[in-house]
Amino acid sequence: MTDYDVLRVFCAPNGGYGNELGVVRDGSALPDPDERQAFAAELGFSETVFVDDPERGVVDIYTPSARLPFAGHPCVGTAWLLDVPELVTRAGVVGARLDGEFSWIEARAEWAPPRTLRRYATAAEVDDLAVPPPGSGCTPGPGRTRPRDGSAPAGFPAAATASTRTRRPARRHCC
């Protein structure tokens, strides 16, 4: 059994809403990247973080379909959970600090994946787009935007400084 925490990042002041994130505090429970990828796919969150060294903030980030060098949403939540001054991602060191109810991170703009922006004239054109396969990212309802490259829906397209309101994690277990 692998224990994991569920965090809500970017939630309302009352703790509602937000973007859920899975965090496996004991990354050694699943050391193999293929096992981590399978576990992230099983959980189905937009991202799942494996903490390899909680004191130094060494983390490994996965979506249900890919391993990421960096993503803003999981770094904000994990920095809050671990209460460390920095996180070490595959992309590099992410500065982190807690300020009252907010958690802040700093990262480099070039760590964000490139995006292709397209403008559609009508909601009907968006509705006609092919939906990515399950587990490949966000697939909201008709007329809403969604990532077209299979990447996670969260992340920052510029140098990231983010704040969040986050609830204490709910403890869940998965086999």
Contacts in CASP RR format, 6 or more apart in sequence:
PFRMAT RR
TARGET T0000
AUTHOR 0000-0000-0000
METHOD contacts of the structure
MODEL  1
MTDYDVLRVFCAPNGGYGNELGVVRDGSALPDPDERQAFAAELGFSETVF
VDDPERGVVDIYTPSARLPFAGHPCVGTAWLLDVPELVTRAGVVGARLDG
EFSWIEARAEWAPPRTLRRYATAAEVDDLAVPPPGSGCTPGPGRTRPRDG
SAPAGFPAAATASTRTRRPARRHCC
1 173 0 8 1.000
1 174 0 8 1.000
1 175 0 8 1.000
2 24 0 8 1.000
2 29 0 8 1.000
2 30 0 8 1.000
2 39 0 8 1.000
2 173 0 8 1.000
2 174 0 8 1.000
2 175 0 8 1.000
3 24 0 8 1.000
3 25 0 8 1.000
3 26 0 8 1.000
3 29 0 8 1.000
3 171 0 8 1.000
3 173 0 8 1.000
4 22 0 8 1.000
4 23 0 8 1.000
4 24 0 8 1.000
4 25 0 8 1.000
4 43 0 8 1.000
4 48 0 8 1.000
4 172 0 8 1.000
4 173 0 8 1.000
4 174 0 8 1.000
5 22 0 8 1.000
5 23 0 8 1.000
5 25 0 8 1.000
5 81 0 8 1.000
5 169 0 8 1.000
5 170 0 8 1.000
5 171 0 8 1.000
5 172 0 8 1.000
6 20 0 8 1.000
6 21 0 8 1.000
6 22 0 8 1.000
6 23 0 8 1.000
6 45 0 8 1.000
6 169 0 8 1.000
6 170 0 8 1.000
6 172 0 8 1.000
7 20 0 8 1.000
7 21 0 8 1.000
7 22 0 8 1.000
7 23 0 8 1.000
7 77 0 8 1.000
7 78 0 8 1.000
7 80 0 8 1.000
7 81 0 8 1.000
7 166 0 8 1.000
7 167 0 8 1.000
7 169 0 8 1.000
8 15 0 8 1.000
8 16 0 8 1.000
8 17 0 8 1.000
8 18 0 8 1.000
8 19 0 8 1.000
8 20 0 8 1.000
8 21 0 8 1.000
8 166 0 8 1.000
8 167 0 8 1.000
9 18 0 8 1.000
9 19 0 8 1.000
9 20 0 8 1.000
9 21 0 8 1.000
9 73 0 8 1.000
9 74 0 8 1.000
9 76 0 8 1.000
9 77 0 8 1.000
9 80 0 8 1.000
9 154 0 8 1.000
9 164 0 8 1.000
9 166 0 8 1.000
10 17 0 8 1.000
10 18 0 8 1.000
10 19 0 8 1.000
10 73 0 8 1.000
10 76 0 8 1.000
10 164 0 8 1.000
10 165 0 8 1.000
11 17 0 8 1.000
11 18 0 8 1.000
11 19 0 8 1.000
11 164 0 8 1.000
11 165 0 8 1.000
11 166 0 8 1.000
11 167 0 8 1.000
12 18 0 8 1.000
12 165 0 8 1.000
13 165 0 8 1.000
15 165 0 8 1.000
15 166 0 8 1.000
15 167 0 8 1.000
16 167 0 8 1.000
19 46 0 8 1.000
19 73 0 8 1.000
19 154 0 8 1.000
20 45 0 8 1.000
20 46 0 8 1.000
21 45 0 8 1.000
21 46 0 8 1.000
21 47 0 8 1.000
21 48 0 8 1.000
21 49 0 8 1.000
21 73 0 8 1.000
21 74 0 8 1.000
21 77 0 8 1.000
21 78 0 8 1.000
22 43 0 8 1.000
22 45 0 8 1.000
22 47 0 8 1.000
22 48 0 8 1.000
22 49 0 8 1.000
22 74 0 8 1.000
23 48 0 8 1.000
23 49 0 8 1.000
23 51 0 8 1.000
23 74 0 8 1.000
23 77 0 8 1.000
23 78 0 8 1.000
23 81 0 8 1.000
23 169 0 8 1.000
24 30 0 8 1.000
24 39 0 8 1.000
24 48 0 8 1.000
24 49 0 8 1.000
24 50 0 8 1.000
24 51 0 8 1.000
25 51 0 8 1.000
25 54 0 8 1.000
25 81 0 8 1.000
26 51 0 8 1.000
27 50 0 8 1.000
27 51 0 8 1.000
27 52 0 8 1.000
27 60 0 8 1.000
28 52 0 8 1.000
30 36 0 8 1.000
30 39 0 8 1.000
30 50 0 8 1.000
33 60 0 8 1.000
33 67 0 8 1.000
36 48 0 8 1.000
36 50 0 8 1.000
36 60 0 8 1.000
36 62 0 8 1.000
36 67 0 8 1.000
37 62 0 8 1.000
37 66 0 8 1.000
37 67 0 8 1.000
39 48 0 8 1.000
39 62 0 8 1.000
39 174 0 8 1.000
40 47 0 8 1.000
40 48 0 8 1.000
40 62 0 8 1.000
40 63 0 8 1.000
40 64 0 8 1.000
41 64 0 8 1.000
41 65 0 8 1.000
41 135 0 8 1.000
42 174 0 8 1.000
43 64 0 8 1.000
43 174 0 8 1.000
44 64 0 8 1.000
44 135 0 8 1.000
45 64 0 8 1.000
46 63 0 8 1.000
46 64 0 8 1.000
46 73 0 8 1.000
46 137 0 8 1.000
46 138 0 8 1.000
46 152 0 8 1.000
46 153 0 8 1.000
46 154 0 8 1.000
47 61 0 8 1.000
47 62 0 8 1.000
47 63 0 8 1.000
47 68 0 8 1.000
47 71 0 8 1.000
47 73 0 8 1.000
47 74 0 8 1.000
47 152 0 8 1.000
47 154 0 8 1.000
48 61 0 8 1.000
48 62 0 8 1.000
48 63 0 8 1.000
48 74 0 8 1.000
49 59 0 8 1.000
49 60 0 8 1.000
49 61 0 8 1.000
49 62 0 8 1.000
49 74 0 8 1.000
49 78 0 8 1.000
50 59 0 8 1.000
50 60 0 8 1.000
50 61 0 8 1.000
50 62 0 8 1.000
51 57 0 8 1.000
51 58 0 8 1.000
51 59 0 8 1.000
51 78 0 8 1.000
51 82 0 8 1.000
52 58 0 8 1.000
52 59 0 8 1.000
52 60 0 8 1.000
53 88 0 8 1.000
54 82 0 8 1.000
54 84 0 8 1.000
55 84 0 8 1.000
56 84 0 8 1.000
56 88 0 8 1.000
57 78 0 8 1.000
57 82 0 8 1.000
57 84 0 8 1.000
57 86 0 8 1.000
57 87 0 8 1.000
57 88 0 8 1.000
58 87 0 8 1.000
58 88 0 8 1.000
59 74 0 8 1.000
59 75 0 8 1.000
59 78 0 8 1.000
59 87 0 8 1.000
59 88 0 8 1.000
59 89 0 8 1.000
60 67 0 8 1.000
60 89 0 8 1.000
60 90 0 8 1.000
61 67 0 8 1.000
61 68 0 8 1.000
61 69 0 8 1.000
61 70 0 8 1.000
61 71 0 8 1.000
61 74 0 8 1.000
61 75 0 8 1.000
61 89 0 8 1.000
61 90 0 8 1.000
62 68 0 8 1.000
63 71 0 8 1.000
63 135 0 8 1.000
63 136 0 8 1.000
63 137 0 8 1.000
63 150 0 8 1.000
63 151 0 8 1.000
63 152 0 8 1.000
64 135 0 8 1.000
64 136 0 8 1.000
64 137 0 8 1.000
65 133 0 8 1.000
65 135 0 8 1.000
65 136 0 8 1.000
65 137 0 8 1.000
65 150 0 8 1.000
66 150 0 8 1.000
66 151 0 8 1.000
66 152 0 8 1.000
67 90 0 8 1.000
68 90 0 8 1.000
68 151 0 8 1.000
68 152 0 8 1.000
69 89 0 8 1.000
69 90 0 8 1.000
69 91 0 8 1.000
69 92 0 8 1.000
69 111 0 8 1.000
70 89 0 8 1.000
70 90 0 8 1.000
70 91 0 8 1.000
70 92 0 8 1.000
70 94 0 8 1.000
70 107 0 8 1.000
70 111 0 8 1.000
70 112 0 8 1.000
71 152 0 8 1.000
71 154 0 8 1.000
71 155 0 8 1.000
72 105 0 8 1.000
72 107 0 8 1.000
72 154 0 8 1.000
72 155 0 8 1.000
72 156 0 8 1.000
72 160 0 8 1.000
72 162 0 8 1.000
73 152 0 8 1.000
73 154 0 8 1.000
73 155 0 8 1.000
74 154 0 8 1.000
75 87 0 8 1.000
75 89 0 8 1.000
75 94 0 8 1.000
75 96 0 8 1.000
75 105 0 8 1.000
75 107 0 8 1.000
75 160 0 8 1.000
76 103 0 8 1.000
76 104 0 8 1.000
76 105 0 8 1.000
76 162 0 8 1.000
76 163 0 8 1.000
76 164 0 8 1.000
77 103 0 8 1.000
77 164 0 8 1.000
77 166 0 8 1.000
78 87 0 8 1.000
79 87 0 8 1.000
79 94 0 8 1.000
79 95 0 8 1.000
79 96 0 8 1.000
79 97 0 8 1.000
79 98 0 8 1.000
79 103 0 8 1.000
79 104 0 8 1.000
79 105 0 8 1.000
80 98 0 8 1.000
80 103 0 8 1.000
80 164 0 8 1.000
80 166 0 8 1.000
81 169 0 8 1.000
83 98 0 8 1.000
84 96 0 8 1.000
85 95 0 8 1.000
85 96 0 8 1.000
85 97 0 8 1.000
86 93 0 8 1.000
86 94 0 8 1.000
86 95 0 8 1.000
86 96 0 8 1.000
87 93 0 8 1.000
87 94 0 8 1.000
87 95 0 8 1.000
87 96 0 8 1.000
87 105 0 8 1.000
88 94 0 8 1.000
89 111 0 8 1.000
91 107 0 8 1.000
91 108 0 8 1.000
91 111 0 8 1.000
92 108 0 8 1.000
92 111 0 8 1.000
94 105 0 8 1.000
94 106 0 8 1.000
94 107 0 8 1.000
95 105 0 8 1.000
95 106 0 8 1.000
95 107 0 8 1.000
96 103 0 8 1.000
96 104 0 8 1.000
96 105 0 8 1.000
96 106 0 8 1.000
97 103 0 8 1.000
97 104 0 8 1.000
98 104 0 8 1.000
99 163 0 8 1.000
101 165 0 8 1.000
102 163 0 8 1.000
102 164 0 8 1.000
102 165 0 8 1.000
103 162 0 8 1.000
103 163 0 8 1.000
103 164 0 8 1.000
103 166 0 8 1.000
104 161 0 8 1.000
104 162 0 8 1.000
104 163 0 8 1.000
105 160 0 8 1.000
105 161 0 8 1.000
105 162 0 8 1.000
106 159 0 8 1.000
106 160 0 8 1.000
106 161 0 8 1.000
107 156 0 8 1.000
107 159 0 8 1.000
107 160 0 8 1.000
108 159 0 8 1.000
109 156 0 8 1.000
109 157 0 8 1.000
109 158 0 8 1.000
109 159 0 8 1.000
109 160 0 8 1.000
112 155 0 8 1.000
112 156 0 8 1.000
112 157 0 8 1.000
112 158 0 8 1.000
112 160 0 8 1.000
113 149 0 8 1.000
113 151 0 8 1.000
115 149 0 8 1.000
115 157 0 8 1.000
116 148 0 8 1.000
116 149 0 8 1.000
120 126 0 8 1.000
123 142 0 8 1.000
123 143 0 8 1.000
126 142 0 8 1.000
126 143 0 8 1.000
126 144 0 8 1.000
126 145 0 8 1.000
127 142 0 8 1.000
127 143 0 8 1.000
129 146 0 8 1.000
129 148 0 8 1.000
131 139 0 8 1.000
131 146 0 8 1.000
132 139 0 8 1.000
132 146 0 8 1.000
132 147 0 8 1.000
132 148 0 8 1.000
132 150 0 8 1.000
136 150 0 8 1.000
137 146 0 8 1.000
137 147 0 8 1.000
137 150 0 8 1.000
137 151 0 8 1.000
137 152 0 8 1.000
137 153 0 8 1.000
138 146 0 8 1.000
138 147 0 8 1.000
138 152 0 8 1.000
138 153 0 8 1.000
139 146 0 8 1.000
140 146 0 8 1.000
146 153 0 8 1.000
147 153 0 8 1.000
156 162 0 8 1.000
END
